Amino acid sequence: MHSSLRRVRRRLLRWPTPVLAALALALVPAGPGFPATGPDRQAAADTGEAAEVHGLKGEYYTHSAPGVFDFHELKATAYDPSLDFDNLEPRITARTGQADSVSVRWTGGITPEAGGAHTFHVSADNGFRLWVDGDVVIDHWVDDWDNEQTSQPVTLEAGRTYDLKVEYFENYGGSNFHLRWTPPGGGKEAVPQSAFSLPEGFDYNGPTEVAVQPDGRTLTLDFAQPLAAPPAAFDEHLQTVIGGAEWPRSAAALDPGDPSRLVVPLDEPVVGQGGSADVRYDGQGGLTGADGTDVGEFWTSGRNGSEYQLRTEWADEVDPDRPLPEYPRPQLTRKDWRSLNGTWQFAGAEEGERPPFDRRLDEKIVVPYPVESELSGVQRHEERMWYKRTFTVPRDWRVGKWGERLQLNFDAVDWKADVWLNGRKVASHKGGYDRFSADVTEALRPWGRQELVVGVYDPTDSADGENPPMGKQRLSPSGIWYTSSSGIWQSVWMEPVPRQHVEDLDITADVAGEQAVVEVRGVRDGLPVTATAYDGRRPVGTATGRTGEALTVPVPDPRLWSPDDPHLYDLKVKVGRGHSADRVRGYFGMRTVGVETVDGQRRMMLNGAPVFSMATLDQGFWPEGIHTAPTDEALKYDLDMHKEMGFNSVRKHIKVEPDRWFYHADRLGLLVWQDMPSMNTKTPSDSARVQFEHELKEMVEQHDSHPSVVMWVTFNEGWGQYDQARIADYAKELDPTRLVNNMSGHNCCGAVDGGNGDISDAHGYPSAQLPAPDGTRALVSGEYGGLGLGIPGHAWPVRHSYVGVDRAAYTEEYLIKLAEIERFAACNGSSGAVYTQITDVEGELNGLLTYDRKIVKPDVERIRAAHEALVEGAADGTLTCDAS
């Protein structure tokens, strides 16, 4: 979803000035109950002298003309604490009166802690130059963006201050600036505020340090001099923006134990996930030093040091010994099964390390939550890892008798899993989103505890990794890329099965023939098979035959499945005879989907009638579980909210959910656009392509019986794209009964439209776009909207949004964008739209719900009514084309 539409989109990243700040600086945990920890501040406290002010002098200029990147007219001179700005636009606009055609010159000193060779790195939108001690070390006065430049090593002495000058210009669109260095023996990092010093003659008496404290509810401002108590009017002139949102707070007061510190109580907790605290004072609030000297205006920042973490209400319901206890595979059920979810032993691993047989691992992990998640109990990334537990086999399962076998099921492990039972290797699997099973009967001990060991390797997007399908996971999450979900992240369980047992039921609705076509997968050909369909408890049709051949089960006068009436039929299947027979249950829906010409326009059809697919982008991330919902109720909640808000569809965005998610979508009645998880945004190798196609096949075949799934989306915005047309044809070959979208957002980001499939799909932010008609495919707006709104106390600090709105105007702004979608449907025959998105995800704050699912941003009744009117009008042809 939504990578840069570049300059068009960059202009939409502008939030209103009061709600924009993303300035990452050094944490100074100080305040009531917190000792001062900044070295200069502590030294000053010990000696009674004023603390040194760290930062730079910033001079803000306008250009003589657009495209002339000069320093024409000085508009403002101000203090800036550091040069690590995710978004400079608020500062630029406030100090120059305009957002574009601006240059900035920063001057001061830079003092390294360690001596030796330092390498400098600068990236920005747009051009820049860097001088150290009078020498140009980086010169990139070029109108491009985010093109990082690296200097030759510069030898610096520890503790010596060198003259520093930095120049920058912003042409138009977004603006950011990042100065980083690689010190001797260290890694690349933002140059810390403590390394900067002000030039001689530049006076500043504002805060020297700003920090959100670990409790998340306290903001502190430390000054170099003692202060008088702030007057009542001071708070009217102080603005606090934390993590990109104006933060509700109480009145600032002096710290009783330190008169050079202001303490600002925060009304809502700040989530400890990066971001900055941006503090601005206009100089008119009467704040003075203890000696009566006025404190001048300031605009400074400090790092968010909060340790508070966001959680949903379901997190407290997780039982570490029995998490996610529901039956994991509702479309293929057996009577006997046992969950192996719960607390396992855990350890990080090294490449080539021997499996940890017969020894205890040092840590514990709650399965099936990703190792990076809070709910796992580990909460860190491991590229390689060991899982271990023991279990016993219930005696009444009679494993080993009458051909009965024991099967272990892993619903998803990201990415490569090797499985041993009692020291014997029983399975090896690659693929982070598909289930796999192992017959472990031959590895069982005759009685007692069985030792299960699982080794996992997950490279995610590491530079030397295999580039597996990974979706939005990244080792260094930022913007539209999120925290990785490594290791076991869906249920692990076991069941007794006959030697010849059903692995999958492929059920295809034949509405015209009033029958369901059932194929049994996983058993040898020629075995007797019987399938019976039920409407509730009433049998409606039975078919018998032999495995290897499709059964046609009669479903007379079928009740069709649709979002308005998601009717499901139950199915019982028996394979084999006597004690060795396998008996399973499933379900199916009777419906058709396709593309046909209606009134001269290609339209998406459901059950032979035009349908407008009104969806959200659903990425399926959770603050405490990342890829894994804390409970089954939580997993269902987002789908429930789709229905409550009047959506009839959901686009599952480059992630494949557990089977129970599809089960809930089937029962609730939602049309699912299922994305194939993308590889990294680079050209894939031959081996990566082979693996991608293997995982695509597994995704399709494991979910091709769900009536909710109506579309396979093979690529998104060009990420990892190759052979676009061939891959779309391959998906259609795997499943000819569903629609194929070869490239969602083929207008964006270097994507190449394969030109085939059933759907032509364009992305636009915030206003939707629709592809030009090609006479063969139905047209959809595959992503649009992205209205950003951070709710203090319920959101991570902002990392990405397309356009910010005020809370009071949110519903109106949403309906304005929806009206554009309605015009596409009325005037251009659009068949669907996907609003970005159902929930906030980490630092991307454009959800209809907050990330913790505790706040619904729009007026639900109003948007439900608008969605229903759109869907109904598109279906019955009553929408009116108003091109104005």
LINHUDA-V373712 format. One record per pair of residues at least 6 apart in sequence whose ideal C-beta (glycine too) atoms are under 7 Angstrom apart, sorted by the first residue. I is the first residue (numbers start at 0). J is the second residue. Records with the same first field share a line. If there is no record, write none. Layout:
# LINHUDA-V373712
I = J ; J
This chain:
# LINHUDA-V373712
0 = 479 ; 616 ; 652 ; 715 ; 782 ; 835
1 = 479 ; 762 ; 764 ; 782 ; 785 ; 835
2 = 479 ; 716 ; 748
3 = 748
4 = 747 ; 748 ; 764
6 = 172
8 = 764 ; 801
9 = 172 ; 173
10 = 172
11 = 764 ; 765 ; 801 ; 802
12 = 173 ; 801
13 = 88 ; 98
14 = 243 ; 787 ; 800 ; 803
15 = 803
16 = 89 ; 92 ; 93
17 = 238 ; 240 ; 245
18 = 240 ; 243 ; 244 ; 245 ; 803
19 = 86 ; 88 ; 89 ; 243
20 = 89 ; 240 ; 243 ; 275 ; 277 ; 300
21 = 85 ; 86 ; 243 ; 274 ; 275 ; 797
22 = 81 ; 83 ; 84 ; 275 ; 277 ; 300
23 = 83 ; 189 ; 273 ; 275 ; 302
24 = 80 ; 81 ; 83 ; 192 ; 275 ; 300 ; 301 ; 302
25 = 191 ; 192 ; 193 ; 302
26 = 210 ; 302 ; 304
27 = 36 ; 37 ; 208 ; 210 ; 221 ; 301
28 = 36 ; 210 ; 212 ; 213 ; 304
29 = 35 ; 36 ; 210 ; 219 ; 221 ; 260
30 = 212 ; 217 ; 219 ; 254 ; 262
31 = 217 ; 254 ; 262
33 = 212
35 = 41 ; 44
37 = 208
39 = 50 ; 51
40 = 50 ; 208 ; 221
43 = 49 ; 50
49 = 223 ; 224
50 = 207 ; 223
51 = 196
52 = 197 ; 203 ; 207 ; 223
53 = 192 ; 193 ; 195 ; 196 ; 207
54 = 78 ; 79 ; 80 ; 192 ; 195 ; 197
55 = 79 ; 105 ; 106 ; 107 ; 195 ; 197
56 = 76 ; 78 ; 105 ; 106 ; 107 ; 197 ; 198 ; 201
57 = 77 ; 79 ; 103 ; 105
58 = 73 ; 76 ; 103 ; 104
59 = 74 ; 75 ; 91 ; 94 ; 95 ; 101 ; 103
60 = 70 ; 71 ; 72 ; 73 ; 74 ; 101 ; 102
61 = 71 ; 72 ; 74 ; 95 ; 97 ; 100 ; 101
62 = 68 ; 69 ; 71 ; 100 ; 101 ; 102
63 = 69 ; 71
65 = 100
68 = 102 ; 126 ; 140 ; 168
69 = 102
70 = 102 ; 104
74 = 94 ; 95 ; 96
75 = 94 ; 95
77 = 94 ; 298
78 = 203 ; 205 ; 297 ; 299
79 = 105
80 = 192 ; 299 ; 300
81 = 192 ; 195
82 = 105 ; 165 ; 176 ; 178 ; 190
83 = 177 ; 178 ; 189
84 = 175 ; 176
85 = 175
86 = 174 ; 175
87 = 174 ; 175 ; 176
88 = 98 ; 173 ; 174
90 = 298
91 = 98 ; 101 ; 169 ; 174
92 = 98
95 = 101
99 = 169 ; 170 ; 171
100 = 170
101 = 169
102 = 166 ; 167 ; 168
103 = 167
104 = 164 ; 166
105 = 165
106 = 163 ; 164 ; 198
107 = 163 ; 195 ; 196 ; 197 ; 198
108 = 160 ; 161 ; 162 ; 163 ; 195 ; 196
109 = 131 ; 161 ; 163 ; 194 ; 195
110 = 158 ; 159 ; 160 ; 194 ; 196
111 = 117 ; 155 ; 157 ; 182 ; 194
112 = 157
113 = 157 ; 182 ; 183
114 = 155 ; 156 ; 157
115 = 154 ; 183
116 = 152 ; 153 ; 154 ; 183
117 = 152 ; 153 ; 155 ; 180 ; 181 ; 182
118 = 149 ; 150 ; 152 ; 180 ; 181
119 = 129 ; 136 ; 137 ; 150 ; 153 ; 180
120 = 147 ; 149 ; 179 ; 180 ; 187
121 = 127 ; 129 ; 137 ; 147 ; 148 ; 177 ; 178
122 = 145 ; 146 ; 147 ; 177
123 = 167 ; 175 ; 176 ; 177
124 = 144 ; 145 ; 169 ; 172 ; 173 ; 174 ; 175
125 = 142 ; 143 ; 144 ; 168 ; 169 ; 170
126 = 139 ; 140 ; 141 ; 142 ; 168
127 = 139 ; 165 ; 166 ; 167
128 = 135 ; 137 ; 138 ; 140 ; 166
129 = 136 ; 137 ; 165
130 = 136 ; 164
131 = 153 ; 161 ; 163
132 = 161 ; 162
133 = 162
136 = 150 ; 153
137 = 148 ; 150
139 = 148
142 = 170
155 = 161
160 = 196
165 = 178
167 = 176
177 = 189
178 = 190
179 = 187 ; 188 ; 189 ; 190
180 = 190
181 = 187
197 = 203
204 = 223 ; 224 ; 294 ; 295
205 = 294 ; 295 ; 297 ; 299
206 = 220 ; 221 ; 222 ; 278 ; 297 ; 299
207 = 221 ; 222 ; 223
208 = 221 ; 301
209 = 220 ; 276 ; 278 ; 299 ; 300 ; 301
210 = 219 ; 276 ; 301 ; 302 ; 304
211 = 218 ; 241 ; 269 ; 276 ; 303 ; 304 ; 305
212 = 219 ; 304
213 = 304 ; 305 ; 306
215 = 268 ; 269 ; 271 ; 305 ; 306 ; 307
216 = 264 ; 265 ; 268
217 = 262 ; 264 ; 265
218 = 239 ; 263 ; 265 ; 276
219 = 260 ; 261 ; 262
220 = 260 ; 261 ; 278
221 = 259 ; 260
222 = 259
224 = 259 ; 288
225 = 258 ; 259 ; 288 ; 289
226 = 253 ; 258 ; 259 ; 261 ; 286 ; 288 ; 289
227 = 287 ; 288 ; 289
228 = 253
229 = 251 ; 261 ; 286
230 = 285
232 = 284 ; 285
233 = 251 ; 284 ; 285 ; 286
234 = 250 ; 251
235 = 284
236 = 280 ; 281 ; 283 ; 284
237 = 251 ; 280 ; 284
238 = 279
239 = 246 ; 248 ; 263 ; 276 ; 278
240 = 246 ; 277
241 = 269 ; 274 ; 276 ; 303
242 = 269 ; 274 ; 303 ; 789 ; 795 ; 796 ; 797
243 = 274 ; 789 ; 796 ; 797
244 = 789 ; 791 ; 794
246 = 265 ; 791
247 = 266 ; 267 ; 791
248 = 263 ; 264 ; 265 ; 266
249 = 264 ; 266
251 = 261 ; 262 ; 263
252 = 262
253 = 261
254 = 260 ; 262
258 = 289
267 = 791 ; 792
268 = 307 ; 792
269 = 303 ; 305 ; 307
270 = 305 ; 307 ; 308 ; 309 ; 794 ; 795 ; 796
271 = 303 ; 305 ; 306 ; 307 ; 308
272 = 795 ; 796 ; 842
273 = 303 ; 796
274 = 303 ; 796
275 = 300 ; 301 ; 302 ; 303
276 = 300 ; 301 ; 303
277 = 300
278 = 299 ; 300
279 = 298
280 = 286 ; 296 ; 297
281 = 296
282 = 295 ; 296
286 = 294
287 = 293 ; 294
288 = 294
303 = 796
308 = 373
309 = 622 ; 795 ; 850 ; 851
310 = 622 ; 623 ; 851
311 = 621 ; 622 ; 623 ; 629 ; 633 ; 851 ; 852
312 = 853
313 = 629 ; 630 ; 632 ; 633
314 = 374 ; 623 ; 629
316 = 629 ; 630
317 = 374 ; 629 ; 630
319 = 341 ; 342 ; 365
320 = 341 ; 342
321 = 341
322 = 340 ; 341 ; 365
323 = 340 ; 367 ; 490 ; 630 ; 631
324 = 338
325 = 631 ; 659
326 = 332 ; 336
327 = 410 ; 490 ; 492 ; 657 ; 658 ; 659
328 = 658
329 = 658 ; 659 ; 662
330 = 504 ; 585 ; 586 ; 658 ; 662 ; 704
331 = 501 ; 503 ; 504 ; 583 ; 585
332 = 583 ; 584
333 = 494 ; 583
335 = 396 ; 494 ; 495
336 = 492 ; 493 ; 494
337 = 393 ; 492 ; 493
338 = 490 ; 492
339 = 388 ; 390 ; 491 ; 492 ; 493
340 = 366 ; 367 ; 490 ; 491
341 = 366
342 = 363 ; 365
343 = 364 ; 366 ; 386 ; 387 ; 388
344 = 359 ; 360 ; 363 ; 387 ; 388
345 = 360 ; 362 ; 363 ; 364 ; 377 ; 384 ; 385 ; 386
346 = 355 ; 360 ; 361 ; 362 ; 384 ; 385
347 = 381 ; 383 ; 384
348 = 383 ; 384 ; 385 ; 454
349 = 383
350 = 383
354 = 419 ; 452 ; 454
355 = 385 ; 387 ; 452
356 = 422 ; 450 ; 452
360 = 385 ; 387
362 = 377
363 = 376
364 = 370 ; 375 ; 376 ; 377 ; 386
365 = 374 ; 375 ; 376
366 = 386 ; 487 ; 491
367 = 487 ; 488 ; 489 ; 490 ; 491 ; 627
368 = 374 ; 375 ; 488 ; 624 ; 627
369 = 375 ; 484 ; 485 ; 486 ; 488 ; 625 ; 626 ; 627
370 = 377 ; 379 ; 380 ; 381 ; 384 ; 485 ; 486
371 = 378 ; 379 ; 380 ; 482 ; 483 ; 484 ; 485 ; 625
372 = 378 ; 623 ; 624 ; 625 ; 627
373 = 623
374 = 623 ; 624 ; 629
380 = 474 ; 483 ; 485
381 = 485
382 = 456 ; 457 ; 458 ; 461
383 = 456
384 = 455 ; 486
385 = 452 ; 454
386 = 453 ; 455 ; 487
387 = 451 ; 452
388 = 451
389 = 448 ; 449 ; 450 ; 451
390 = 449 ; 451
391 = 447 ; 448 ; 449
392 = 398 ; 405 ; 443 ; 449
396 = 403 ; 495
397 = 403
398 = 404 ; 405 ; 440 ; 495
399 = 440
401 = 578 ; 579
402 = 497 ; 498 ; 579
403 = 495 ; 497
404 = 438 ; 440 ; 496 ; 498
405 = 439 ; 440 ; 443 ; 493 ; 495
406 = 436 ; 437 ; 438 ; 493 ; 494 ; 496
407 = 436 ; 437 ; 439 ; 493
408 = 434 ; 436 ; 492 ; 493 ; 494
409 = 416 ; 434 ; 435 ; 491
410 = 434 ; 489 ; 490 ; 657
411 = 431 ; 432 ; 433 ; 434 ; 488 ; 489
412 = 455 ; 486 ; 487
413 = 431 ; 457 ; 484 ; 485 ; 486 ; 488
414 = 429 ; 431 ; 456 ; 457 ; 458 ; 467
415 = 429 ; 455 ; 456
416 = 428 ; 453 ; 455
417 = 424 ; 427 ; 454
418 = 425 ; 426 ; 437 ; 453
419 = 425 ; 452
420 = 439 ; 442 ; 449 ; 451
421 = 442 ; 444 ; 449 ; 450
423 = 442
425 = 437 ; 439 ; 442
426 = 435 ; 437
428 = 435
429 = 690
430 = 694 ; 697
431 = 467 ; 468
432 = 468 ; 655 ; 676 ; 694 ; 698
433 = 694 ; 697 ; 698 ; 701
434 = 701
443 = 449
453 = 487
455 = 486
457 = 485 ; 486
458 = 464 ; 465 ; 467
459 = 469 ; 472 ; 473 ; 474 ; 483 ; 485
460 = 469 ; 473 ; 474 ; 679
461 = 474
465 = 686 ; 687
466 = 678 ; 679 ; 683 ; 684 ; 687
467 = 678 ; 690
468 = 676 ; 677 ; 678 ; 691 ; 694
469 = 676 ; 678 ; 679
470 = 653 ; 654 ; 676 ; 677
471 = 480 ; 481 ; 618 ; 653
472 = 481 ; 483 ; 484
473 = 480 ; 481 ; 483
474 = 483
476 = 482 ; 841
477 = 798
478 = 798 ; 799
479 = 799 ; 843
481 = 620 ; 840 ; 841
482 = 625 ; 841
484 = 625 ; 626
488 = 626 ; 627
489 = 657
496 = 581
497 = 575 ; 579 ; 580 ; 581
498 = 579
499 = 522 ; 523 ; 526 ; 574 ; 575 ; 581
500 = 521 ; 522 ; 581
501 = 519 ; 521 ; 522 ; 572 ; 574 ; 581 ; 583
502 = 520 ; 521
503 = 520 ; 521 ; 700 ; 701
504 = 517 ; 519 ; 572 ; 585 ; 704
505 = 518 ; 520 ; 703 ; 704
506 = 515 ; 517 ; 570 ; 585 ; 587 ; 704
507 = 516 ; 736
508 = 515 ; 587 ; 588 ; 589 ; 590 ; 591
509 = 515 ; 516
510 = 557 ; 559 ; 589 ; 590 ; 591
513 = 553 ; 554 ; 555 ; 556 ; 557
514 = 551 ; 552 ; 553 ; 554
515 = 532 ; 552 ; 554 ; 587
516 = 549 ; 551
517 = 530 ; 549 ; 550 ; 552
518 = 549
519 = 528 ; 546 ; 572 ; 574
522 = 546 ; 574
523 = 546
524 = 546 ; 547
525 = 545 ; 546 ; 547
526 = 545 ; 546 ; 574 ; 575
527 = 545 ; 575 ; 576
528 = 543 ; 544 ; 545 ; 546 ; 550 ; 572 ; 573 ; 574
529 = 541 ; 543 ; 573
530 = 541 ; 542 ; 550 ; 552 ; 570 ; 572
531 = 538 ; 541 ; 571
532 = 539 ; 540 ; 552 ; 554 ; 568 ; 570
533 = 539 ; 568 ; 569
534 = 568
539 = 553 ; 554 ; 555
540 = 552 ; 553 ; 554 ; 555
541 = 552
542 = 550 ; 551 ; 552
544 = 550
546 = 574
554 = 568 ; 589
557 = 589
558 = 566 ; 589
559 = 589 ; 590 ; 606
560 = 566 ; 567 ; 588 ; 589 ; 590 ; 706
561 = 590 ; 605 ; 606 ; 668
562 = 647 ; 668 ; 669 ; 670
563 = 668
565 = 665 ; 666 ; 667 ; 668
566 = 588
567 = 586 ; 587 ; 588 ; 665 ; 666
568 = 586 ; 587
569 = 584 ; 586
570 = 584 ; 585 ; 586 ; 587
571 = 584
572 = 583 ; 585
573 = 580 ; 582
574 = 580 ; 581
575 = 581
587 = 704 ; 706
588 = 665 ; 706
590 = 605 ; 606 ; 706
591 = 606 ; 607
592 = 604 ; 605 ; 709 ; 737 ; 738
593 = 604
594 = 601 ; 602 ; 603 ; 604 ; 738 ; 757 ; 776 ; 777
595 = 602 ; 604
597 = 609
600 = 828
601 = 775 ; 776 ; 777
602 = 609 ; 777 ; 828 ; 830
603 = 610 ; 612 ; 777 ; 830 ; 831
604 = 610
608 = 874
609 = 873 ; 874
610 = 874
611 = 824 ; 830 ; 831 ; 869 ; 870 ; 873 ; 874
612 = 647 ; 648 ; 670 ; 830 ; 831
613 = 646 ; 647 ; 648 ; 831 ; 832 ; 866 ; 869 ; 870
614 = 646 ; 648 ; 649 ; 650 ; 672 ; 831 ; 833
615 = 641 ; 646 ; 649 ; 833 ; 834 ; 836 ; 837 ; 847
616 = 650 ; 652 ; 782 ; 833 ; 834 ; 835 ; 836 ; 837
617 = 637 ; 649 ; 650 ; 651 ; 652 ; 836 ; 837
618 = 652 ; 654 ; 836 ; 840
619 = 626 ; 651 ; 654 ; 656
620 = 626 ; 840 ; 841
621 = 627 ; 628 ; 629
622 = 850 ; 851
623 = 629
626 = 654
628 = 634
631 = 659
634 = 659 ; 660 ; 663
635 = 663
636 = 852
637 = 837 ; 838
638 = 649 ; 663 ; 664 ; 667 ; 669
639 = 667
640 = 837 ; 848
641 = 649 ; 669 ; 837
642 = 667
643 = 859 ; 863
644 = 847 ; 859 ; 862 ; 863 ; 866
645 = 862 ; 863 ; 866 ; 867
646 = 866
647 = 669 ; 670 ; 870
648 = 669 ; 670 ; 672 ; 831
649 = 664 ; 669 ; 671
650 = 672 ; 674 ; 833
651 = 671 ; 672 ; 673 ; 674
652 = 674
653 = 674 ; 676 ; 677 ; 715
654 = 676
655 = 676 ; 698
661 = 702 ; 705 ; 707 ; 708
664 = 671 ; 707
665 = 705 ; 706 ; 707
669 = 707
670 = 707 ; 709
671 = 707 ; 708 ; 709
672 = 710 ; 712
673 = 702 ; 708 ; 710 ; 711 ; 712
674 = 712 ; 715
675 = 695 ; 698 ; 711 ; 712 ; 713
677 = 714 ; 715 ; 718 ; 719
678 = 687 ; 691 ; 718 ; 719
679 = 719
680 = 718 ; 719
683 = 691 ; 719 ; 721
688 = 721
692 = 729
695 = 730
696 = 733
699 = 711 ; 730 ; 733 ; 734
700 = 733
702 = 708
703 = 734
708 = 737
709 = 737 ; 738
710 = 737 ; 738 ; 740 ; 758
711 = 730 ; 734 ; 737 ; 739
712 = 740 ; 743
713 = 726 ; 727 ; 730 ; 739 ; 741
714 = 720 ; 723 ; 741 ; 742
715 = 743 ; 744
716 = 743 ; 744 ; 747 ; 748 ; 750 ; 762
717 = 748 ; 749 ; 750 ; 751
720 = 750 ; 751
723 = 741 ; 742 ; 751 ; 753
724 = 741 ; 753 ; 754 ; 755
727 = 739 ; 741 ; 753 ; 755 ; 756
728 = 755
730 = 739
731 = 739
738 = 757 ; 758
739 = 756 ; 757
740 = 756 ; 758 ; 760
741 = 753 ; 755 ; 756
742 = 750 ; 752 ; 753 ; 760
743 = 760 ; 781
744 = 750 ; 760 ; 761 ; 762 ; 781 ; 782
745 = 752 ; 760 ; 761
746 = 761 ; 762 ; 768 ; 770
747 = 762
756 = 776
757 = 776 ; 777
758 = 776 ; 777 ; 779
759 = 770 ; 773 ; 776 ; 778
760 = 770 ; 779 ; 781
761 = 768 ; 769 ; 770 ; 780 ; 781
762 = 768 ; 781 ; 782
763 = 780 ; 783
764 = 783 ; 785 ; 801
765 = 783 ; 784 ; 785 ; 786 ; 801 ; 802 ; 816
766 = 783 ; 816 ; 819
767 = 780 ; 783 ; 819 ; 820 ; 823 ; 832
768 = 780
769 = 778 ; 780 ; 823 ; 827 ; 829
770 = 778
772 = 778
777 = 830
778 = 827 ; 828 ; 829 ; 830
779 = 829 ; 830 ; 831 ; 832
780 = 820 ; 823 ; 829 ; 832 ; 833
781 = 833
782 = 833 ; 835
783 = 816 ; 832 ; 834 ; 835
784 = 816 ; 834 ; 835
785 = 800 ; 801 ; 802 ; 835 ; 845
786 = 802 ; 804 ; 809 ; 812 ; 813 ; 845
787 = 800 ; 801 ; 802 ; 803 ; 804 ; 844 ; 845
788 = 803 ; 804 ; 806 ; 809 ; 844 ; 856
789 = 797 ; 844
790 = 849 ; 854
793 = 849 ; 851 ; 853 ; 854
794 = 839 ; 844 ; 849 ; 850
795 = 841 ; 842 ; 850
796 = 842
797 = 842 ; 844
798 = 841 ; 842 ; 843
799 = 842 ; 843
800 = 843 ; 844 ; 845
801 = 845
804 = 812
809 = 856 ; 857
810 = 857 ; 858 ; 861 ; 862
813 = 857 ; 862
814 = 861 ; 862 ; 865
817 = 865
820 = 832 ; 869
821 = 869 ; 878
822 = 881
823 = 829
824 = 869 ; 873 ; 878
825 = 878 ; 879 ; 880
826 = 880 ; 882
835 = 845
836 = 845 ; 846
837 = 846 ; 847 ; 848
838 = 846 ; 848 ; 850 ; 852
839 = 846 ; 849 ; 850
840 = 846 ; 850
847 = 855 ; 856 ; 857
848 = 854 ; 855 ; 856
872 = 878
